[in-house]
Amino acid sequence: MVGLMHLYSALLQIPGVDSPDMTITEQMYFVWDEMGFMRWPLGACLLLGIIVIIWKFFDLMAKSGRTKKILGEVNQLLSEHKVDEAMEVCRESDSPAANILFAGLERRNEGTDRVMKAIENQGLLELSKLEKGLVVLATLMNVAPLLGFLGTVIGMIIAFQAIEVAGEVEATLVAGGIKVALLTTASGLAIAIPVSIAHNYFVSRIDSLVIDMEESAQKMIDTLHAMEGGRAA
């Protein structure tokens, strides 16, 4: 909504366009009133997007910090062949990486194939947890512009109804409907653009975490395989 206010303010700077002396807050109230009943679904999309983005940002920040810490500790312990200590560290942590590594270490005596299968299964579960909330953002990316376009259609219907009732075409008759059409379209796009940016950012952060966990899991498998080969020898 703030971005829409900046866009509206910029449009008011065009030569020939009247620039009412209003503050940002007053402009927000003005645009909110002018959007008609479409302001409610668009406002709901904006509020939901803000809540999910803030929650997901801090959630990924916390999980990223715990993941880097646990991967460093476990890699160090495994390099020293301290498997039991590594399992204990994983058991005490609730990070995605700890759950994945613990699932593999728990089956270290069942062969490398069982370890890899356990890691893959647990990895799918942890990935679904990491991607929690992204479906909401992806839905808002699609729904917000569609609601804006719906408002555009409704605004044009209002404009043509005014022409039909009056029996003639005058700018003042259609201005209200056209204003609703333009404001709802701009609002839908103003909501969808930052939500799309946030969604792509979260996807990249999750991909980075997954790569780190895959590398650590591969190191663990190699270490366990080497230890198994040493015992066999």
N, C-alpha and C positions, 0 to 999 in steps of 0.2 A: 504494500500500500504506500509506503514511503517512496519507493521508486516511482510509482504512478504519480505521486505528488510532484516529484522533480520533473517528470515528463510533462505534466500539466503546466507547471511553472515555466518550462522552457517554451511551450507553445504560446504562452501569453506574451513572450518577448518578441514574437513575430510582428513586424510592422503592420499596422492596420488592425491588430487584435487588441481589444480593450484589456487592460491589466488592472483588475480590481485590487485594491489595497487590502490583501488578506494575508494572515500568517499561515504557516504550514498547517497548524492545527485547524484553522478555519477552512483551509482548502480541503483538508481531509474530510471534515464534516460536510462540506459542499459536495464533494465527489460522492461521498457515501449516500447522501440524500438523492442525488441525481441519478443514481444507478437503478432506482426502482426496487422492486421486490427481488431482483437478481442479486442484490447486495448480500442477501443472507446465505445462499449457497456458496458464493465466492468468498465471503467472509469466513465461512466454516472451513473452506479449503485452505485459506491463508493461516488460520489459527492452528489447524491440524498440521500443516506443513512446518510451521515454526516449532511446535512442540516436538514433533518427530526428529527434526534436524538437530535441535539442541540436545535431546536425549541421546540420539545416535552418535553425535560428536563426542560427548563425554564418555559414552559407553565404549566406543572404539579406542579412545585415548587411554582409558583405564586398562582395557584388555591388551592393547599394544605394549604398554609399559610392563605389565605382568608377564607377557609372553617373552619379551626380550630378556627379562631377568631370569625366568625359569630356563630358557634355552641356554643361556650362558652358564648357569650352574650345572645343568644336566650334562652339557657337552664336556665341561671340565671333569666332572665325576666319571663319565664314561671313558674319557681319554685315559683316566687312571684305573680303569676297570673296576670301579666301585659301583657295581650294579645295584646292590641293596640300598646304598645311600642315595643313589639316583631315584630309585623307586620311592623312597621315603620323601624326598623333596617333591616329587610329582604328586604324591598322595596328599601332601599338606597344602598344595596350591589348587585353586579353582580356575586357573587360566585354561583356554582351549588347548594350548600346546602341552600343558601338563597332563590333561586327560588323554590326549593322543599318545604321548610317550608312555604313560603309565599302562595304557591298554596293550602296547607292544611289549613292554618290559615284563608285564604279568605273564606273558606266554613265551618267554625267552627259552624255556626248556622244552618247548613243543616243536621247535624247528623254525627256520627262517620264513618258510611259507606261511605258517600260522601267525607269525609276528606281523608280516606284511598285511595279511588279511585283516587282522585285528586293527591295525593302524588305519587301513582304508575305511573300515566300517565306522570307527570312532571319528575319523576325519570328516565323513559325510554328516554325522550328527553335529559336530562342532561348526561345520560350515553353514549348516542351516540356522544355527544359533547366531552366527556372525551376521548373516544376511537378514536377520529379523528386523523388520521395519522398512526394508528397501522396497517391499511390495507396495506399501502405503505411498511412498514417495513416487514410485513409478506410476501408480494409479493417479495421483494428483497431477503429474506431468501431462497426462492425457485428458483428465476430466476438467481441469481448470480452463484450458483453451476452449474445450467444447462448450462449457457453460458460458464462456465469453461469447462464442459464436451464437449460442442459443439466445443470449441477451440481444445480440445484433439483430437476429431475425424478429424477435419480439418488438424491438425498437422500431424496425421498419414497418411492422404490422401496425403499430400505434400511429406512425406517421401517415400511412395510407388510409387508415380509418379516419384520421382528422381531415384529410383531403376529401374523403367520401362524404363525410357529414357536412363540410362546408360547401362542397360543390365547386371549389376553385382551389388553385394552387397558390399558396402564399408561404413565404419563408418562415414566418412566425408560427404557422400551423404545423409544419413538419420539423421544426427545430428541436422540439422536445423529444420526439421519437428518435431522431438521428443522434441526439446527444446521448441518450440511453444506449443506443447501438454502439457508438464509438467508445464510451466509457467502459461498458462491460467487456468489449473485446480487448481494450488496453489492460483492464484489470486481470482478465484471464491470462494474458501473455505475461504480465508483470509478476504473476504468481508462479507460472510454470517455469520461467527462465531460471530464477534462483533455485527452485526445487530441482530442476534438471542438473544444475551445476553441483549442488550438494549431493545428489544421487551418484553422479559420476565420481565425485571425490571419495565418497564412502566405498564405492566399488573398487577404486584403485587402492585404497588403504587395506581393504579386505584381501585383495589379490596379493599385496605385499606381505601381509601376515601369513597367508597360505604358503607362499614361496619360502618364507623363513622356516615355517614348520615342516615343510617337505624336505628341506635341506637338512634340518636337524634329525628328522626321522630316518633319512637315508644314512646319516652318520651313525645313528644308533644301530641300524641294521648291519652296517659294515663292521662296527665294533663287536656286536654279538656274534656275527659270522666268524670274525677273526678269533674270538674267544672260544667258540665251538670247535674251530679247526685246531686251536692249540690244545684243547682237552683231548681231542681225538688223537693227535700226534703223541 
